[in-house]
Amino acid sequence: MTDATTANPVHGFIAKTVEDHPVVLFMKGVPEQPQCGFSAQVVQILDHLGADFVGVNVLQSDPLREGIKTFSDWPTIPQLYVAGEFVGGADIVREMFQSGELKALLDEKGLLAA
């Protein structure tokens, strides 16, 4: 862990979550009940692909909602992480899904059910 994640407990939580789970979606709401259209869209894409993912509700705490933006240096939510790496927000995920890149990435990392 870097000093930055130790100094910021929210960043530490985010780093550990991303490390512990192969596919993580930081979103508004939960996968069963998204609370914004963009989060719902990414959940639908991941469900459609059959990806096993963990949804983290950023609305549960203000520090988490702000912390995820500084952690990834990305201003919007949802945010998708695959195999520890930041993939992007709703627009990027949608574009990657439409082009086949997202499925290829998940396949390559062995994260889709056969």
TITOR-988756 format. One record per atom (N, C-alpha, C, O): residue number from 1; residue in one letter; atom name; x, y, z. Coordinates in steps of 0.05 Angstrom, whole numbers. Layout:
BEGIN
atom k = NUM&r = A&a = CA&east = X&north = Y&up = Z
...
***
This chain:
BEGIN
atom k = 1&r = M&a = N&east = 17&north = -24&up = 0
atom k = 1&r = M&a = CA&east = 0&north = 0&up = 0
atom k = 1&r = M&a = C&east = 18&north = 25&up = 0
atom k = 1&r = M&a = O&east = 38&north = 26&up = 13
atom k = 2&r = T&a = N&east = 9&north = 44&up = -15
atom k = 2&r = T&a = CA&east = 24&north = 69&up = -16
atom k = 2&r = T&a = C&east = 17&north = 87&up = 8
atom k = 2&r = T&a = O&east = -3&north = 81&up = 22
atom k = 3&r = D&a = N&east = 32&north = 107&up = 13
atom k = 3&r = D&a = CA&east = 25&north = 126&up = 34
atom k = 3&r = D&a = C&east = -2&north = 139&up = 30
atom k = 3&r = D&a = O&east = -16&north = 145&up = 49
atom k = 4&r = A&a = N&east = -9&north = 144&up = 5
atom k = 4&r = A&a = CA&east = -35&north = 157&up = -1
atom k = 4&r = A&a = C&east = -58&north = 140&up = 8
atom k = 4&r = A&a = O&east = -77&north = 151&up = 19
atom k = 5&r = T&a = N&east = -57&north = 113&up = 4
atom k = 5&r = T&a = CA&east = -79&north = 97&up = 13
atom k = 5&r = T&a = C&east = -80&north = 93&up = 43
atom k = 5&r = T&a = O&east = -101&north = 90&up = 55
atom k = 6&r = T&a = N&east = -57&north = 95&up = 55
atom k = 6&r = T&a = CA&east = -55&north = 93&up = 85
atom k = 6&r = T&a = C&east = -66&north = 119&up = 97
atom k = 6&r = T&a = O&east = -80&north = 119&up = 117
atom k = 7&r = A&a = N&east = -59&north = 141&up = 84
atom k = 7&r = A&a = CA&east = -67&north = 168&up = 94
atom k = 7&r = A&a = C&east = -97&north = 172&up = 91
atom k = 7&r = A&a = O&east = -109&north = 187&up = 107
atom k = 8&r = N&a = N&east = -109&north = 160&up = 71
atom k = 8&r = N&a = CA&east = -137&north = 164&up = 65
atom k = 8&r = N&a = C&east = -151&north = 137&up = 69
atom k = 8&r = N&a = O&east = -149&north = 120&up = 51
atom k = 9&r = P&a = N&east = -166&north = 134&up = 91
atom k = 9&r = P&a = CA&east = -179&north = 108&up = 96
atom k = 9&r = P&a = C&east = -199&north = 100&up = 74
atom k = 9&r = P&a = O&east = -202&north = 76&up = 69
atom k = 10&r = V&a = N&east = -212&north = 119&up = 62
atom k = 10&r = V&a = CA&east = -231&north = 113&up = 40
atom k = 10&r = V&a = C&east = -215&north = 101&up = 16
atom k = 10&r = V&a = O&east = -224&north = 82&up = 5
atom k = 11&r = H&a = N&east = -193&north = 113&up = 9
atom k = 11&r = H&a = CA&east = -176&north = 102&up = -12
atom k = 11&r = H&a = C&east = -167&north = 74&up = -5
atom k = 11&r = H&a = O&east = -165&north = 56&up = -22
atom k = 12&r = G&a = N&east = -160&north = 70&up = 20
atom k = 12&r = G&a = CA&east = -152&north = 43&up = 30
atom k = 12&r = G&a = C&east = -175&north = 23&up = 26
atom k = 12&r = G&a = O&east = -170&north = 1&up = 16
atom k = 13&r = F&a = N&east = -199&north = 31&up = 33
atom k = 13&r = F&a = CA&east = -223&north = 13&up = 29
atom k = 13&r = F&a = C&east = -227&north = 7&up = -1
atom k = 13&r = F&a = O&east = -231&north = -16&up = -8
atom k = 14&r = I&a = N&east = -225&north = 27&up = -18
atom k = 14&r = I&a = CA&east = -228&north = 24&up = -46
atom k = 14&r = I&a = C&east = -207&north = 5&up = -57
atom k = 14&r = I&a = O&east = -213&north = -14&up = -72
atom k = 15&r = A&a = N&east = -182&north = 10&up = -50
atom k = 15&r = A&a = CA&east = -160&north = -6&up = -60
atom k = 15&r = A&a = C&east = -164&north = -36&up = -51
atom k = 15&r = A&a = O&east = -159&north = -54&up = -68
atom k = 16&r = K&a = N&east = -172&north = -40&up = -26
atom k = 16&r = K&a = CA&east = -176&north = -68&up = -17
atom k = 16&r = K&a = C&east = -199&north = -81&up = -32
atom k = 16&r = K&a = O&east = -197&north = -104&up = -39
atom k = 17&r = T&a = N&east = -220&north = -66&up = -36
atom k = 17&r = T&a = CA&east = -244&north = -77&up = -50
atom k = 17&r = T&a = C&east = -236&north = -85&up = -78
atom k = 17&r = T&a = O&east = -243&north = -107&up = -88
atom k = 18&r = V&a = N&east = -221&north = -68&up = -92
atom k = 18&r = V&a = CA&east = -213&north = -73&up = -120
atom k = 18&r = V&a = C&east = -194&north = -97&up = -121
atom k = 18&r = V&a = O&east = -194&north = -112&up = -139
atom k = 19&r = E&a = N&east = -177&north = -99&up = -100
atom k = 19&r = E&a = CA&east = -158&north = -121&up = -98
atom k = 19&r = E&a = C&east = -172&north = -147&up = -92
atom k = 19&r = E&a = O&east = -164&north = -168&up = -103
atom k = 20&r = D&a = N&east = -192&north = -147&up = -75
atom k = 20&r = D&a = CA&east = -206&north = -171&up = -66
atom k = 20&r = D&a = C&east = -226&north = -183&up = -86
atom k = 20&r = D&a = O&east = -233&north = -206&up = -85
atom k = 21&r = H&a = N&east = -236&north = -166&up = -104
atom k = 21&r = H&a = CA&east = -257&north = -175&up = -123
atom k = 21&r = H&a = C&east = -248&north = -170&up = -152
atom k = 21&r = H&a = O&east = -240&north = -147&up = -158
atom k = 22&r = P&a = N&east = -250&north = -190&up = -169
atom k = 22&r = P&a = CA&east = -241&north = -187&up = -197
atom k = 22&r = P&a = C&east = -256&north = -166&up = -213
atom k = 22&r = P&a = O&east = -244&north = -152&up = -229
atom k = 23&r = V&a = N&east = -282&north = -163&up = -208
atom k = 23&r = V&a = CA&east = -298&north = -143&up = -222
atom k = 23&r = V&a = C&east = -314&north = -127&up = -201
atom k = 23&r = V&a = O&east = -331&north = -139&up = -187
atom k = 24&r = V&a = N&east = -309&north = -101&up = -200
atom k = 24&r = V&a = CA&east = -322&north = -84&up = -180
atom k = 24&r = V&a = C&east = -335&north = -61&up = -195
atom k = 24&r = V&a = O&east = -322&north = -48&up = -211
atom k = 25&r = L&a = N&east = -360&north = -55&up = -188
atom k = 25&r = L&a = CA&east = -374&north = -32&up = -198
atom k = 25&r = L&a = C&east = -381&north = -14&up = -175
atom k = 25&r = L&a = O&east = -398&north = -20&up = -159
atom k = 26&r = F&a = N&east = -368&north = 10&up = -174
atom k = 26&r = F&a = CA&east = -375&north = 30&up = -155
atom k = 26&r = F&a = C&east = -398&north = 45&up = -168
atom k = 26&r = F&a = O&east = -395&north = 57&up = -189
atom k = 27&r = M&a = N&east = -422&north = 45&up = -155
atom k = 27&r = M&a = CA&east = -446&north = 54&up = -168
atom k = 27&r = M&a = C&east = -464&north = 68&up = -148
atom k = 27&r = M&a = O&east = -460&north = 67&up = -124
atom k = 28&r = K&a = N&east = -485&north = 81&up = -159
atom k = 28&r = K&a = CA&east = -505&north = 92&up = -142
atom k = 28&r = K&a = C&east = -527&north = 72&up = -139
atom k = 28&r = K&a = O&east = -541&north = 64&up = -159
atom k = 29&r = G&a = N&east = -531&north = 62&up = -115
atom k = 29&r = G&a = CA&east = -550&north = 41&up = -109
atom k = 29&r = G&a = C&east = -536&north = 14&up = -109
atom k = 29&r = G&a = O&east = -511&north = 13&up = -106
atom k = 30&r = V&a = N&east = -551&north = -7&up = -111
atom k = 30&r = V&a = CA&east = -540&north = -35&up = -111
atom k = 30&r = V&a = C&east = -548&north = -48&up = -137
atom k = 30&r = V&a = O&east = -567&north = -39&up = -150
atom k = 31&r = P&a = N&east = -534&north = -69&up = -146
atom k = 31&r = P&a = CA&east = -541&north = -82&up = -171
atom k = 31&r = P&a = C&east = -570&north = -89&up = -174
atom k = 31&r = P&a = O&east = -582&north = -87&up = -196
atom k = 32&r = E&a = N&east = -583&north = -98&up = -152
atom k = 32&r = E&a = CA&east = -611&north = -105&up = -153
atom k = 32&r = E&a = C&east = -629&north = -81&up = -155
atom k = 32&r = E&a = O&east = -652&north = -83&up = -164
atom k = 33&r = Q&a = N&east = -619&north = -58&up = -147
atom k = 33&r = Q&a = CA&east = -635&north = -33&up = -148
atom k = 33&r = Q&a = C&east = -618&north = -9&up = -152
atom k = 33&r = Q&a = O&east = -613&north = 7&up = -134
atom k = 34&r = P&a = N&east = -609&north = -5&up = -177
atom k = 34&r = P&a = CA&east = -592&north = 18&up = -183
atom k = 34&r = P&a = C&east = -608&north = 44&up = -179
atom k = 34&r = P&a = O&east = -632&north = 44&up = -183
atom k = 35&r = Q&a = N&east = -594&north = 65&up = -170
atom k = 35&r = Q&a = CA&east = -608&north = 90&up = -165
atom k = 35&r = Q&a = C&east = -601&north = 112&up = -184
atom k = 35&r = Q&a = O&east = -605&north = 136&up = -179
atom k = 36&r = C&a = N&east = -589&north = 105&up = -207
atom k = 36&r = C&a = CA&east = -586&north = 124&up = -229
atom k = 36&r = C&a = C&east = -585&north = 109&up = -255
atom k = 36&r = C&a = O&east = -577&north = 85&up = -255
atom k = 37&r = G&a = N&east = -592&north = 122&up = -276
atom k = 37&r = G&a = CA&east = -593&north = 108&up = -302
atom k = 37&r = G&a = C&east = -567&north = 98&up = -312
atom k = 37&r = G&a = O&east = -566&north = 77&up = -324
atom k = 38&r = F&a = N&east = -545&north = 113&up = -306
atom k = 38&r = F&a = CA&east = -519&north = 104&up = -316
atom k = 38&r = F&a = C&east = -510&north = 79&up = -301
atom k = 38&r = F&a = O&east = -499&north = 60&up = -313
atom k = 39&r = S&a = N&east = -515&north = 78&up = -274
atom k = 39&r = S&a = CA&east = -508&north = 54&up = -259
atom k = 39&r = S&a = C&east = -525&north = 30&up = -269
atom k = 39&r = S&a = O&east = -514&north = 8&up = -273
atom k = 40&r = A&a = N&east = -551&north = 35&up = -274
atom k = 40&r = A&a = CA&east = -569&north = 14&up = -284
atom k = 40&r = A&a = C&east = -558&north = 3&up = -311
atom k = 40&r = A&a = O&east = -559&north = -21&up = -316
atom k = 41&r = Q&a = N&east = -549&north = 21&up = -328
atom k = 41&r = Q&a = CA&east = -539&north = 13&up = -355
atom k = 41&r = Q&a = C&east = -515&north = -6&up = -352
atom k = 41&r = Q&a = O&east = -513&north = -26&up = -366
atom k = 42&r = V&a = N&east = -496&north = 1&up = -335
atom k = 42&r = V&a = CA&east = -472&north = -15&up = -331
atom k = 42&r = V&a = C&east = -479&north = -42&up = -319
atom k = 42&r = V&a = O&east = -468&north = -63&up = -327
atom k = 43&r = V&a = N&east = -497&north = -42&up = -300
atom k = 43&r = V&a = CA&east = -507&north = -67&up = -288
atom k = 43&r = V&a = C&east = -519&north = -85&up = -309
atom k = 43&r = V&a = O&east = -513&north = -109&up = -310
atom k = 44&r = Q&a = N&east = -535&north = -74&up = -327
atom k = 44&r = Q&a = CA&east = -548&north = -89&up = -348
atom k = 44&r = Q&a = C&east = -526&north = -101&up = -367
atom k = 44&r = Q&a = O&east = -529&north = -124&up = -375
atom k = 45&r = I&a = N&east = -506&north = -86&up = -373
atom k = 45&r = I&a = CA&east = -485&north = -95&up = -391
atom k = 45&r = I&a = C&east = -470&north = -118&up = -378
atom k = 45&r = I&a = O&east = -466&north = -139&up = -390
atom k = 46&r = L&a = N&east = -463&north = -115&up = -352
atom k = 46&r = L&a = CA&east = -448&north = -136&up = -338
atom k = 46&r = L&a = C&east = -465&north = -161&up = -336
atom k = 46&r = L&a = O&east = -455&north = -184&up = -339
atom k = 47&r = D&a = N&east = -491&north = -158&up = -329
atom k = 47&r = D&a = CA&east = -509&north = -180&up = -327
atom k = 47&r = D&a = C&east = -512&north = -194&up = -354
atom k = 47&r = D&a = O&east = -511&north = -219&up = -356
atom k = 48&r = H&a = N&east = -514&north = -179&up = -375
atom k = 48&r = H&a = CA&east = -517&north = -190&up = -402
atom k = 48&r = H&a = C&east = -493&north = -207&up = -410
atom k = 48&r = H&a = O&east = -496&north = -228&up = -422
atom k = 49&r = L&a = N&east = -469&north = -198&up = -402
atom k = 49&r = L&a = CA&east = -445&north = -212&up = -408
atom k = 49&r = L&a = C&east = -441&north = -236&up = -389
atom k = 49&r = L&a = O&east = -424&north = -253&up = -395
atom k = 50&r = G&a = N&east = -456&north = -237&up = -368
atom k = 50&r = G&a = CA&east = -453&north = -259&up = -348
atom k = 50&r = G&a = C&east = -429&north = -255&up = -330
atom k = 50&r = G&a = O&east = -419&north = -274&up = -319
atom k = 51&r = A&a = N&east = -422&north = -230&up = -326
atom k = 51&r = A&a = CA&east = -399&north = -224&up = -309
atom k = 51&r = A&a = C&east = -407&north = -226&up = -279
atom k = 51&r = A&a = O&east = -428&north = -216&up = -272
atom k = 52&r = D&a = N&east = -391&north = -239&up = -263
atom k = 52&r = D&a = CA&east = -396&north = -240&up = -235
atom k = 52&r = D&a = C&east = -382&north = -216&up = -223
atom k = 52&r = D&a = O&east = -358&north = -213&up = -224
atom k = 53&r = F&a = N&east = -398&north = -197&up = -212
atom k = 53&r = F&a = CA&east = -386&north = -172&up = -202
atom k = 53&r = F&a = C&east = -398&north = -164&up = -175
atom k = 53&r = F&a = O&east = -419&north = -174&up = -167
atom k = 54&r = V&a = N&east = -383&north = -147&up = -162
atom k = 54&r = V&a = CA&east = -391&north = -136&up = -136
atom k = 54&r = V&a = C&east = -399&north = -107&up = -140
atom k = 54&r = V&a = O&east = -383&north = -92&up = -152
atom k = 55&r = G&a = N&east = -422&north = -100&up = -131
atom k = 55&r = G&a = CA&east = -431&north = -72&up = -132
atom k = 55&r = G&a = C&east = -426&north = -58&up = -106
atom k = 55&r = G&a = O&east = -434&north = -69&up = -85
atom k = 56&r = V&a = N&east = -414&north = -35&up = -106
atom k = 56&r = V&a = CA&east = -410&north = -20&up = -82
atom k = 56&r = V&a = C&east = -426&north = 6&up = -84
atom k = 56&r = V&a = O&east = -422&north = 22&up = -102
atom k = 57&r = N&a = N&east = -444&north = 10&up = -65
atom k = 57&r = N&a = CA&east = -462&north = 33&up = -66
atom k = 57&r = N&a = C&east = -448&north = 57&up = -54
atom k = 57&r = N&a = O&east = -443&north = 59&up = -30
atom k = 58&r = V&a = N&east = -441&north = 76&up = -72
atom k = 58&r = V&a = CA&east = -427&north = 100&up = -63
atom k = 58&r = V&a = C&east = -445&north = 119&up = -48
atom k = 58&r = V&a = O&east = -436&north = 138&up = -35
atom k = 59&r = L&a = N&east = -471&north = 115&up = -49
atom k = 59&r = L&a = CA&east = -490&north = 132&up = -35
atom k = 59&r = L&a = C&east = -491&north = 126&up = -5
atom k = 59&r = L&a = O&east = -503&north = 141&up = 10
atom k = 60&r = Q&a = N&east = -477&north = 104&up = 3
atom k = 60&r = Q&a = CA&east = -477&north = 97&up = 31
atom k = 60&r = Q&a = C&east = -460&north = 116&up = 48
atom k = 60&r = Q&a = O&east = -464&north = 118&up = 72
atom k = 61&r = S&a = N&east = -442&north = 131&up = 35
atom k = 61&r = S&a = CA&east = -426&north = 150&up = 50
atom k = 61&r = S&a = C&east = -415&north = 172&up = 32
atom k = 61&r = S&a = O&east = -405&north = 166&up = 10
atom k = 62&r = D&a = N&east = -416&north = 197&up = 41
atom k = 62&r = D&a = CA&east = -405&north = 219&up = 26
atom k = 62&r = D&a = C&east = -375&north = 216&up = 21
atom k = 62&r = D&a = O&east = -365&north = 221&up = -1
atom k = 63&r = P&a = N&east = -360&north = 208&up = 42
atom k = 63&r = P&a = CA&east = -331&north = 205&up = 37
atom k = 63&r = P&a = C&east = -325&north = 184&up = 15
atom k = 63&r = P&a = O&east = -306&north = 188&up = 0
atom k = 64&r = L&a = N&east = -341&north = 163&up = 14
atom k = 64&r = L&a = CA&east = -337&north = 143&up = -7
atom k = 64&r = L&a = C&east = -344&north = 154&up = -34
atom k = 64&r = L&a = O&east = -330&north = 150&up = -54
atom k = 65&r = R&a = N&east = -367&north = 169&up = -35
atom k = 65&r = R&a = CA&east = -375&north = 180&up = -61
atom k = 65&r = R&a = C&east = -354&north = 200&up = -72
atom k = 65&r = R&a = O&east = -349&north = 200&up = -96
atom k = 66&r = E&a = N&east = -342&north = 216&up = -54
atom k = 66&r = E&a = CA&east = -321&north = 234&up = -63
atom k = 66&r = E&a = C&east = -295&north = 220&up = -67
atom k = 66&r = E&a = O&east = -280&north = 226&up = -85
atom k = 67&r = G&a = N&east = -289&north = 201&up = -49
atom k = 67&r = G&a = CA&east = -264&north = 186&up = -50
atom k = 67&r = G&a = C&east = -259&north = 170&up = -75
atom k = 67&r = G&a = O&east = -237&north = 169&up = -85
atom k = 68&r = I&a = N&east = -281&north = 158&up = -86
atom k = 68&r = I&a = CA&east = -277&north = 142&up = -111
atom k = 68&r = I&a = C&east = -269&north = 160&up = -134
atom k = 68&r = I&a = O&east = -255&north = 152&up = -152
atom k = 69&r = K&a = N&east = -279&north = 185&up = -134
atom k = 69&r = K&a = CA&east = -272&north = 204&up = -155
atom k = 69&r = K&a = C&east = -242&north = 212&up = -154
atom k = 69&r = K&a = O&east = -229&north = 214&up = -175
atom k = 70&r = T&a = N&east = -231&north = 215&up = -130
atom k = 70&r = T&a = CA&east = -203&north = 222&up = -128
atom k = 70&r = T&a = C&east = -185&north = 198&up = -131
atom k = 70&r = T&a = O&east = -163&north = 200&up = -141
atom k = 71&r = F&a = N&east = -196&north = 174&up = -122
atom k = 71&r = F&a = CA&east = -180&north = 149&up = -124
atom k = 71&r = F&a = C&east = -173&north = 144&up = -154
atom k = 71&r = F&a = O&east = -151&north = 137&up = -160
atom k = 72&r = S&a = N&east = -193&north = 146&up = -171
atom k = 72&r = S&a = CA&east = -190&north = 140&up = -199
atom k = 72&r = S&a = C&east = -183&north = 164&up = -216
atom k = 72&r = S&a = O&east = -176&north = 162&up = -239
atom k = 73&r = D&a = N&east = -185&north = 188&up = -204
atom k = 73&r = D&a = CA&east = -183&north = 213&up = -218
atom k = 73&r = D&a = C&east = -203&north = 214&up = -241
atom k = 73&r = D&a = O&east = -197&north = 222&up = -263
atom k = 74&r = W&a = N&east = -227&north = 205&up = -235
atom k = 74&r = W&a = CA&east = -249&north = 204&up = -254
atom k = 74&r = W&a = C&east = -273&north = 217&up = -241
atom k = 74&r = W&a = O&east = -280&north = 209&up = -219
atom k = 75&r = P&a = N&east = -286&north = 237&up = -254
atom k = 75&r = P&a = CA&east = -306&north = 253&up = -240
atom k = 75&r = P&a = C&east = -334&north = 241&up = -236
atom k = 75&r = P&a = O&east = -350&north = 252&up = -221
atom k = 76&r = T&a = N&east = -340&north = 220&up = -251
atom k = 76&r = T&a = CA&east = -367&north = 210&up = -250
atom k = 76&r = T&a = C&east = -370&north = 182&up = -239
atom k = 76&r = T&a = O&east = -350&north = 167&up = -237
atom k = 77&r = I&a = N&east = -394&north = 175&up = -232
atom k = 77&r = I&a = CA&east = -401&north = 148&up = -222
atom k = 77&r = I&a = C&east = -423&north = 139&up = -240
atom k = 77&r = I&a = O&east = -441&north = 154&up = -247
atom k = 78&r = P&a = N&east = -424&north = 114&up = -248
atom k = 78&r = P&a = CA&east = -409&north = 91&up = -238
atom k = 78&r = P&a = C&east = -380&north = 89&up = -249
atom k = 78&r = P&a = O&east = -373&north = 103&up = -268
atom k = 79&r = Q&a = N&east = -365&north = 72&up = -235
atom k = 79&r = Q&a = CA&east = -337&north = 67&up = -243
atom k = 79&r = Q&a = C&east = -333&north = 37&up = -242
atom k = 79&r = Q&a = O&east = -339&north = 24&up = -222
atom k = 80&r = L&a = N&east = -323&north = 25&up = -264
atom k = 80&r = L&a = CA&east = -318&north = -3&up = -266
atom k = 80&r = L&a = C&east = -288&north = -9&up = -264
atom k = 80&r = L&a = O&east = -272&north = 3&up = -277
atom k = 81&r = Y&a = N&east = -282&north = -29&up = -247
atom k = 81&r = Y&a = CA&east = -255&north = -39&up = -244
atom k = 81&r = Y&a = C&east = -255&north = -69&up = -251
atom k = 81&r = Y&a = O&east = -272&north = -84&up = -243
atom k = 82&r = V&a = N&east = -236&north = -77&up = -268
atom k = 82&r = V&a = CA&east = -233&north = -105&up = -276
atom k = 82&r = V&a = C&east = -204&north = -113&up = -270
atom k = 82&r = V&a = O&east = -185&north = -100&up = -279
atom k = 83&r = A&a = N&east = -201&north = -134&up = -255
atom k = 83&r = A&a = CA&east = -175&north = -145&up = -248
atom k = 83&r = A&a = C&east = -156&north = -123&up = -237
atom k = 83&r = A&a = O&east = -133&north = -121&up = -244
atom k = 84&r = G&a = N&east = -168&north = -107&up = -219
atom k = 84&r = G&a = CA&east = -152&north = -87&up = -205
atom k = 84&r = G&a = C&east = -148&north = -61&up = -221
atom k = 84&r = G&a = O&east = -135&north = -42&up = -210
atom k = 85&r = E&a = N&east = -157&north = -60&up = -245
atom k = 85&r = E&a = CA&east = -152&north = -36&up = -262
atom k = 85&r = E&a = C&east = -178&north = -21&up = -268
atom k = 85&r = E&a = O&east = -199&north = -33&up = -272
atom k = 86&r = F&a = N&east = -176&north = 5&up = -267
atom k = 86&r = F&a = CA&east = -199&north = 22&up = -273
atom k = 86&r = F&a = C&east = -205&north = 20&up = -303
atom k = 86&r = F&a = O&east = -187&north = 25&up = -320
atom k = 87&r = V&a = N&east = -229&north = 13&up = -310
atom k = 87&r = V&a = CA&east = -237&north = 11&up = -338
atom k = 87&r = V&a = C&east = -250&north = 37&up = -347
atom k = 87&r = V&a = O&east = -242&north = 48&up = -368
atom k = 88&r = G&a = N&east = -269&north = 48&up = -332
atom k = 88&r = G&a = CA&east = -282&north = 73&up = -340
atom k = 88&r = G&a = C&east = -310&north = 75&up = -329
atom k = 88&r = G&a = O&east = -319&north = 59&up = -312
atom k = 89&r = G&a = N&east = -323&north = 96&up = -338
atom k = 89&r = G&a = CA&east = -351&north = 101&up = -330
atom k = 89&r = G&a = C&east = -371&north = 90&up = -350
atom k = 89&r = G&a = O&east = -364&north = 74&up = -367
atom k = 90&r = A&a = N&east = -396&north = 98&up = -347
atom k = 90&r = A&a = CA&east = -417&north = 87&up = -363
atom k = 90&r = A&a = C&east = -412&north = 90&up = -394
atom k = 90&r = A&a = O&east = -417&north = 70&up = -408
atom k = 91&r = D&a = N&east = -403&north = 113&up = -403
atom k = 91&r = D&a = CA&east = -399&north = 117&up = -432
atom k = 91&r = D&a = C&east = -378&north = 98&up = -443
atom k = 91&r = D&a = O&east = -381&north = 85&up = -463
atom k = 92&r = I&a = N&east = -356&north = 96&up = -428
atom k = 92&r = I&a = CA&east = -334&north = 79&up = -437
atom k = 92&r = I&a = C&east = -342&north = 50&up = -436
atom k = 92&r = I&a = O&east = -336&north = 35&up = -455
atom k = 93&r = V&a = N&east = -356&north = 42&up = -415
atom k = 93&r = V&a = CA&east = -365&north = 14&up = -412
atom k = 93&r = V&a = C&east = -384&north = 7&up = -435
atom k = 93&r = V&a = O&east = -382&north = -14&up = -448
atom k = 94&r = R&a = N&east = -403&north = 26&up = -441
atom k = 94&r = R&a = CA&east = -422&north = 21&up = -463
atom k = 94&r = R&a = C&east = -407&north = 19&up = -490
atom k = 94&r = R&a = O&east = -413&north = 1&up = -505
atom k = 95&r = E&a = N&east = -388&north = 37&up = -495
atom k = 95&r = E&a = CA&east = -373&north = 35&up = -520
atom k = 95&r = E&a = C&east = -357&north = 9&up = -522
atom k = 95&r = E&a = O&east = -356&north = -3&up = -543
atom k = 96&r = M&a = N&east = -345&north = 1&up = -500
atom k = 96&r = M&a = CA&east = -329&north = -24&up = -500
atom k = 96&r = M&a = C&east = -347&north = -48&up = -504
atom k = 96&r = M&a = O&east = -340&north = -67&up = -517
atom k = 97&r = F&a = N&east = -371&north = -47&up = -492
atom k = 97&r = F&a = CA&east = -390&north = -68&up = -496
atom k = 97&r = F&a = C&east = -399&north = -70&up = -525
atom k = 97&r = F&a = O&east = -399&north = -92&up = -537
atom k = 98&r = Q&a = N&east = -405&north = -47&up = -537
atom k = 98&r = Q&a = CA&east = -415&north = -47&up = -565
atom k = 98&r = Q&a = C&east = -393&north = -56&up = -584
atom k = 98&r = Q&a = O&east = -399&north = -69&up = -605
atom k = 99&r = S&a = N&east = -368&north = -50&up = -578
atom k = 99&r = S&a = CA&east = -346&north = -57&up = -596
atom k = 99&r = S&a = C&east = -337&north = -86&up = -591
atom k = 99&r = S&a = O&east = -321&north = -97&up = -607
atom k = 100&r = G&a = N&east = -346&north = -98&up = -569
atom k = 100&r = G&a = CA&east = -336&north = -125&up = -562
atom k = 100&r = G&a = C&east = -312&north = -125&up = -544
atom k = 100&r = G&a = O&east = -303&north = -146&up = -535
atom k = 101&r = E&a = N&east = -300&north = -101&up = -539
atom k = 101&r = E&a = CA&east = -276&north = -99&up = -523
atom k = 101&r = E&a = C&east = -280&north = -109&up = -494
atom k = 101&r = E&a = O&east = -263&north = -122&up = -482
atom k = 102&r = L&a = N&east = -304&north = -102&up = -483
atom k = 102&r = L&a = CA&east = -309&north = -109&up = -455
atom k = 102&r = L&a = C&east = -310&north = -139&up = -452
atom k = 102&r = L&a = O&east = -299&north = -150&up = -433
atom k = 103&r = K&a = N&east = -324&north = -152&up = -469
atom k = 103&r = K&a = CA&east = -326&north = -182&up = -468
atom k = 103&r = K&a = C&east = -298&north = -194&up = -471
atom k = 103&r = K&a = O&east = -291&north = -212&up = -457
atom k = 104&r = A&a = N&east = -283&north = -183&up = -490
atom k = 104&r = A&a = CA&east = -255&north = -193&up = -494
atom k = 104&r = A&a = C&east = -238&north = -190&up = -469
atom k = 104&r = A&a = O&east = -223&north = -208&up = -462
atom k = 105&r = L&a = N&east = -241&north = -166&up = -456
atom k = 105&r = L&a = CA&east = -225&north = -161&up = -432
atom k = 105&r = L&a = C&east = -233&north = -181&up = -410
atom k = 105&r = L&a = O&east = -216&north = -192&up = -397
atom k = 106&r = L&a = N&east = -259&north = -185&up = -406
atom k = 106&r = L&a = CA&east = -268&north = -203&up = -385
atom k = 106&r = L&a = C&east = -261&north = -232&up = -391
atom k = 106&r = L&a = O&east = -253&north = -247&up = -373
atom k = 107&r = D&a = N&east = -262&north = -239&up = -417
atom k = 107&r = D&a = CA&east = -254&north = -266&up = -426
atom k = 107&r = D&a = C&east = -224&north = -270&up = -420
atom k = 107&r = D&a = O&east = -216&north = -290&up = -409
atom k = 108&r = E&a = N&east = -208&north = -250&up = -429
atom k = 108&r = E&a = CA&east = -179&north = -252&up = -426
atom k = 108&r = E&a = C&east = -171&north = -255&up = -397
atom k = 108&r = E&a = O&east = -152&north = -270&up = -391
atom k = 109&r = K&a = N&east = -186&north = -243&up = -379
atom k = 109&r = K&a = CA&east = -180&north = -245&up = -350
atom k = 109&r = K&a = C&east = -193&north = -270&up = -338
atom k = 109&r = K&a = O&east = -190&north = -274&up = -314
atom k = 110&r = G&a = N&east = -208&north = -285&up = -354
atom k = 110&r = G&a = CA&east = -221&north = -309&up = -344
atom k = 110&r = G&a = C&east = -244&north = -303&up = -325
atom k = 110&r = G&a = O&east = -249&north = -317&up = -306
atom k = 111&r = L&a = N&east = -258&north = -281&up = -330
atom k = 111&r = L&a = CA&east = -279&north = -271&up = -312
atom k = 111&r = L&a = C&east = -308&north = -276&up = -323
atom k = 111&r = L&a = O&east = -327&north = -265&up = -311
atom k = 112&r = L&a = N&east = -310&north = -290&up = -344
atom k = 112&r = L&a = CA&east = -337&north = -297&up = -354
atom k = 112&r = L&a = C&east = -342&north = -327&up = -351
atom k = 112&r = L&a = O&east = -324&north = -343&up = -357
atom k = 113&r = A&a = N&east = -366&north = -334&up = -343
atom k = 113&r = A&a = CA&east = -373&north = -362&up = -341
atom k = 113&r = A&a = C&east = -373&north = -374&up = -369
atom k = 113&r = A&a = O&east = -382&north = -362&up = -388
atom k = 114&r = A&a = N&east = -363&north = -398&up = -371
atom k = 114&r = A&a = CA&east = -361&north = -411&up = -398
atom k = 114&r = A&a = C&east = -388&north = -417&up = -409
atom k = 114&r = A&a = O&east = -391&north = -428&up = -431
***
